[in-house]
Amino acid sequence: MNDLESEWEQMTPHWIKEMREGRNATREIQLDPPILDLCGDVTDKDVVDLGCGEGRFSRKLGAQGATVLGLDRSRTMIEAAMSIAGPAEEYRVADVQNLSFLEDASFDLAISYLNQCDLPDFAANTKEVFRILKPGGVFVIANLHPMRSATGLWCKDESGKKLHVTVDNYLESEKRHWKIMGVTITNFHRSLETYVMAYLDAGFKLERIEEPSVSNEALEQYPELDDEQRVPNFILFKLRR
Ligand SMILES: C[S@@+](CC[C@H](N)C(=O)[O-])C[C@H]1O[C@@H](n2cnc3c(N)ncnc32)[C@H](O)[C@@H]1O
C-alpha cells in the first residue's frame, strides 16, 4: 500500500460514518443538485462512478434508474458500498488511472465526484474515461476549485473575522496536504488551464463549467455554508465525448 492509499485507509471509517450519519450539507445542498442536473436523465443509462467511496452518489444514480459500476481503490470503501448496494449497482476495487479492464465505448455517463484532485495522474484518468465512453457520452467532474487548492486558507483579523482567502503558488502543480476528519490527506493542486487543456487534449468537448454557490434560503438552514457565497470551493465540468 503506498502513502496515498494508507492515508485514505485511515480516513475510511470516519468518511463512511460522516457520509451515512453526518449532516453533509455541502453534498446534499450545494453539490448534488447541480451535479444531478449535469448528469441529466440517467434512466437505463450505463454509468461509471470513479472514486465512488462508500457509494453514496452511485446509490442515488441507481435509484434514478441507471445501471452503475462504482470504482474505488479502497477495499474498505468498496465493501461498505457493496453491503448496502441496490440491485442496479456493482462495485469493484480499482485504480481509476488505469481502466484497462473496461471495454472501449461501454458507458453513457462517467462521474468523478471529488476524485481528480486525489489523483497523481488525472490526465491518465481523463484519457481512460474518453476511451470507455460511447461517442456522445458525458463525463461530469466535480473537483476542488483551483483557486481554493492554491493554498485556499482564510486570512483572518485578530478577532477571527474572515477577511479573504489566500491564493498563492497558483501556477505550480503540486501536492498539498489537508487535515480532514482528523487525518492528513495529500491531494493535488493544478491550475484551471492544466485541467481544461487536459480535457480538450484527451478529445473532449467542454459543454459547461459551474461554480456552485448556495442560495440565501439554504444559508438560513445551513449557516456553515456561508463561505460558499464568497469564494467557490468547488468547480463542475460537463464534458462530451
Ligand atoms: C473525496 S472521496 C470522494 C468519494 C465519493 N465520490 C463521494 O463523493 O462521496 C475520494 C475517493 O477517491 C478514492 N481514490 C483516491 N485515489 C484513487 C484512485 N487512484 N483510484 C480510485 N479511487 C481513488 C478514495 O479512496 C476516496 O474514496
The ligand as an SDF file (V2000), in Angstrom:
LIG
                    3D

 27 29  0  0  0  0  0  0  0  0999 V2000
  -13.1500   12.6900   -1.6230 C   0  0  0  0  0  0  0  0  0  0  0  0
  -13.5500   10.9760   -1.7210 S   0  0  0  0  0  0  0  0  0  0  0  0
  -14.9920   11.0390   -2.7300 C   0  0  0  0  0  0  0  0  0  0  0  0
  -15.8410    9.7940   -2.6210 C   0  0  0  0  0  0  0  0  0  0  0  0
  -17.1830    9.8480   -3.3660 C   0  0  0  0  0  0  0  0  0  0  0  0
  -17.0090   10.1650   -4.7840 N   0  0  0  0  0  0  0  0  0  0  0  0
  -18.1060   10.8450   -2.7230 C   0  0  0  0  0  0  0  0  0  0  0  0
  -18.2820   11.9210   -3.2860 O   0  0  0  0  0  0  0  0  0  0  0  0
  -18.6270   10.5550   -1.6480 O   0  0  0  0  0  0  0  0  0  0  0  0
  -12.2960   10.4100   -2.8430 C   0  0  0  0  0  0  0  0  0  0  0  0
  -12.3160    8.9030   -3.1040 C   0  0  0  0  0  0  0  0  0  0  0  0
  -11.3650    8.6270   -4.1260 O   0  0  0  0  0  0  0  0  0  0  0  0
  -10.7520    7.3910   -3.8280 C   0  0  0  0  0  0  0  0  0  0  0  0
   -9.4910    7.3430   -4.5640 N   0  0  0  0  0  0  0  0  0  0  0  0
   -8.3810    8.0860   -4.3540 C   0  0  0  0  0  0  0  0  0  0  0  0
   -7.4490    7.7730   -5.2800 N   0  0  0  0  0  0  0  0  0  0  0  0
   -7.9990    6.8310   -6.0960 C   0  0  0  0  0  0  0  0  0  0  0  0
   -7.5410    6.1230   -7.2350 C   0  0  0  0  0  0  0  0  0  0  0  0
   -6.3140    6.3200   -7.7320 N   0  0  0  0  0  0  0  0  0  0  0  0
   -8.3770    5.2350   -7.8260 N   0  0  0  0  0  0  0  0  0  0  0  0
   -9.6150    5.0220   -7.3310 C   0  0  0  0  0  0  0  0  0  0  0  0
  -10.1080    5.6490   -6.2510 N   0  0  0  0  0  0  0  0  0  0  0  0
   -9.3010    6.5540   -5.6450 C   0  0  0  0  0  0  0  0  0  0  0  0
  -10.6110    7.3790   -2.3210 C   0  0  0  0  0  0  0  0  0  0  0  0
  -10.4450    6.0670   -1.8180 O   0  0  0  0  0  0  0  0  0  0  0  0
  -11.9300    8.0240   -1.9130 C   0  0  0  0  0  0  0  0  0  0  0  0
  -12.9400    7.0640   -1.7160 O   0  0  0  0  0  0  0  0  0  0  0  0
  1  2  1  0
  2  3  1  0
  2 10  1  0
  3  4  1  0
  4  5  1  0
  5  6  1  0
  5  7  1  0
  7  8  2  0
  7  9  1  0
 10 11  1  0
 11 12  1  0
 11 26  1  0
 12 13  1  0
 13 14  1  0
 13 24  1  0
 14 15  1  0
 14 23  1  0
 15 16  2  0
 16 17  1  0
 17 18  1  0
 17 23  2  0
 18 19  1  0
 18 20  2  0
 20 21  1  0
 21 22  2  0
 22 23  1  0
 24 25  1  0
 24 26  1  0
 26 27  1  0
M  CHG  2   2   1   9  -1
M  END
$$$$
